[in-house]
Amino acid sequence: MEGGYVNHPNDPGGETIFGIARNYYPNWEGWKAVDWSKGQPGFPNNMENLRELADTFFKKEFWDTIRGDEIQDQDIANEIYDSSVNFGRSRAVKMAQEAVKIGFGADIDVDGKIGPKTIAALNSCTNKPWLYQLMNMIQGKQYLEIVEKQPKKAVFLRGWIQQRVSRGLLMQFVEFVNSQELQGMSEAMIDKFFAKRQ
């Protein structure tokens, strides 16, 4: 889940808190609290009390709809979930289906529906790091296409790539490379590494 309150003029989602965009989810129950808090001291830093409500929203709207608990590899499930939040469920599932079809020859339709065949195909992949990398590459390509069609969103491209694509690949790299320099890198250190480059 993303952090804090943002209202960027180039974001068609409008006001966003913890990654929930008001223009896309105007009926989310947390908006009443956001509106009330705007007149209070400390806004927008006084919004932490909404994090649990946002967690519940994300689980119901995204995790459950991609059937995240049925995907055996946590990194793969997280990647589909993250893509679902950013692109919508159908496009996120299509990206995963495309990766498993191209990379592993899975006999599935790229239709954006996460049914038993897609779950089975994801769970039967023998090389999960390769699947994860393919999914990240497809996700990166999607971000480039968004900016090509909507140049105003170029302001977000670097963050999208660093936060989602590059960071994901680095996490896999740290997990699978056995070197003294990399062994000690924690997720917090990786966050700090990418924060310096934004």
URDA-V134281 format. One record per helix or strand of 2 or more residues. SS is the DSSP state (helix for helix, strand for strand). FROM is the first residue (numbers start at 1). LEN is the number of residues. Records with the same first field share a line. If there is no record, write none. Layout:
SS->FROM-LEN  FROM-LEN
This chain:
strand->5-2  16-2  20-2
helix->30-8  48-16  68-3  74-14  89-16  116-9  128-22  151-26  180-4  187-9
